[in-house]
Amino acid sequence: MKPTLWLSLAFLLVTACAPTPPKEKTAADYFQEAEVLFESRRYPEAIESYDKVREIFYSPEMNMLAELKIAEAHFLSKQYLEAAVAYEEFLKQHPSYPQMDQVLYQLGMSYYKQKLSIDRDQTAARNALATFNTLLEAYPDFPEASDIKALRLECLDDLVAHEIYVGEFYLKTDKYDAAIRRLQGVSELYPDHYYQRDRASFLLGKALLEADRIDEAREVWESLIRRFPQSSHAEKALKELKKI
């Protein structure tokens, strides 16, 4: 056998035995992989695969869907801060998305799930309220509108209760001017919401009295008695007025 033939046979044997290089994954491959992981509730891994889809940028439509699924995966993982950031970014990047009501709903819920007790920062409640307001104004026929209205009221209650909590704290620590500003802010910030308004008025009267603004205190308490005659705070206000 000629040397050239030997060389040809050797080359064929080497190439036949050499490992086949792995096929490079496409955006569609990563998306399908992400969907399987998502359905298996392996959300962190699903997010990684959806991110690969975005990096490859096969098409704007696929990227948009990957971005939405990343936000949903964060939400289902109870990573509500990350979910809110992802939904906010989605709203900025895709303002004409046809199911914007659902995105707003998920964004509002992402904020709502971050709500803290009334003695702590209320930024999440404030953001949830703003998002729910936007949703109800833009989509009054939203299927879960009644539920959203209930959550909206809960956020409002928390925000009012927080202002009263801070105002009462200032009152107890003899910072009367600060207490007055905070307690007056309840009716100024939330004029159509009357949750604990009687309590806020009673405490405001106390702060005004301690600040030697007696006439103003009297006026606040008299208004409290007229507007909330059945309230226990109206009864306390009446007792205070008799002392003046």
N, C-alpha and C positions, 0 to 999 in steps of 0.2 A: 504494500500500500504506500502510495506516495506521501511524503511529509506534509504536503499542503492539505491532503485529505484528512490526515490525522489531526492537523490543527483545526480544520473545520469542524470535525466531530467533537474535539475537545471543547471548542467554543460553544457548540450547541448544548453539550452536557452541562457546562458551567452556567449558561444562561437559564437552562431548564431548572436547575437546582436553586438558583438565586431566589430569595424571597420577593414576592410581589409587593411593591410599595403600597401602603394603605391609601385607599381612596380618600381624598380630601372632602370633609363634610361641607355640604352646601347649606345655605340659609334654611332651605326647606327641611333638610335633615335635622338641623338644630331645633327648628320649630316643632317638628314632629316629636323629637326627643323631649322637648320641654312640655309638650301637651301630655305625654305619658307620665312624666314626673309630676306634673300638676294634678292630674287625675289620681295619682297615687299619694297625694298630699305631701310630696317631698318638695315643699315650696322653695327652700333655699337653693336646691339643685336646679329646680325649674327656672328660677330667676337667672342663674348662671347661663343656662342654655338660651333663654330669651335674650339675654345680653349679647350672646354670640350672634344671634339673628340681627340685632341692631348694628353690631360691629361690621358685619358683612354688607349690610344695606342692600339687600337684593331688590327690594321695592318699597316705596313709601307706604303702601297698604299693609305689607307684612310687618314693617317696622312699627306702624301705628298699632296694630293688633298686639305685637309683642310688648309695647310700652304699657298698654292697657292691662295685659295679663300680669306684668310685673307689679303694677299697682295692686291688682287684686290678690296676687300671691302674698304681698306684704300685709295686706289687710287680713287675709285668712290666717296668716302666721301671728296675728296680733301685734304686728309691728306697725302700730297706727301712725306714729310720726313719719316713718318712711313711706307709708301708704299715702299720707296727706301730701307729702312732698312730690310723690310720683303723680298723683292726680292733679295737683296744681300745675305741674310741668306739662301734663297732657293737655289741660285746658288752654295753656298758653300756645302750645304748638299746633293744636287742632281745634280752633275756635268754631269751625263749622261742622264738627262731628255730629252726625244725625241723631245720636242717642245721648245728647248732652245732658238731658235730665237725669239719666242714670249715673253719669259721671259726677254731676253735682251732688246727687244723693249719696254716692259713695264717699265723696270728699267731705260732706257734712258729717257723715257717720264716723269718718276717720278722726275728725276733730272731736266729735261728741265722745268717742271712746277714750279720749285723752283727758276728759274733764276731771278736775281735782275738787276736793272738799272746799267749802266756802271760805275757810281760813287760809287758803293758799291762792297762788296766782290763777286768774280766771281767763287767761288768754285763749285757751282751748274752747271754753264755753262761749267766749265772744266770737271766735272764728266760726264755731258751729252755728251760732245764731245768725251771723251774717250770711253764711252759705245757705242755710235753710230759708232765710228771707228771699235771697236771690232765686232759689229754686221755686218757691211758692209764687213769687211775682211773675216769673217767666213761664212757669208751667202750672197754672192753677188747677188743671185737671190731672195732675200727676197721680197715678194709682194709689200711692201711699201718702197722699196729702194729709189725711186725718192723723196718721201716725206722726208725720213731720210736724204738724201743728202742736201735738202733745209734747214732742221733744223740744220744740221751740219754746214753749211755755216753761218747760223745766230749765232750760238755759237761762231764760229771763229771771226765773225765781232765784237761781243760783247767783246771778249777777247782782240782783237787788239785795239778797241776803249777805253777799260779800261786802257791799257798800255799808250796810248797817253794822256788820261785824267790825269793820275798820272804824266806823264812826263811834261805836260804843267803846272800842279799845282806846281811842283818843280821849273820850269822855272820862273813862276810868283813870287815865294817866294825866288828867288835868290839862290836856291840850285842847282847850275849848274851841278856839278858832278853827283848828283842823277838824274837830268833830263837827262843827257847824257846817263847814264847807262840804264835808263828806255826806252828811245827813240831808242837807239841802239838795245835794246832787241826785238823790234818789228820785225825787219828783221831776227834776230837770232832765235827767238822762232817760227816765222811763215814765213819761207823763201819762201814758195810757195803761200802765200796768200797776195794779194796786196791791200786789202781794206784800204783806207786812207793812203797808203804808201807815197803818195806825201805830205800829211800834216805832217806825222811823220818826213819826211826828212827835210821839211822846219823848223820845230820846233827844230830838232836836230842841224841844222846849226846855229840857233839863240843861242842855249845853248852853242855850241862850240865857237861861237864868243864872247859871254859874259864871257866865261872862258879863253879868250885870246888865244884860239887855232885856230887862224885865217886861217892858211893853210888848216886845216881839215874842217873848216866851208866852205871855198871856194870849196873844193873838193866835199863835200856833196851837195852843191847847184848846182854845175855844172853837177853833176850826175843827180840830180832832173830834171834839164832843159832838159837834153838829153833823159831821160826815159819818162818824162811826159810833153812833150812840150805844150800840150793844157791845162794843169792844171792852175788854178788861182794861185796855190802855186808856180808854176814855174815862173809865171810873178812876184810874190812878191820876189822870190829868185833872179831874174835878177836885180831888183831894189836894193836889198841889196848888190849884188856883185858890183854894180856901186859905192856904197858908200865906199867900202873897198879901 
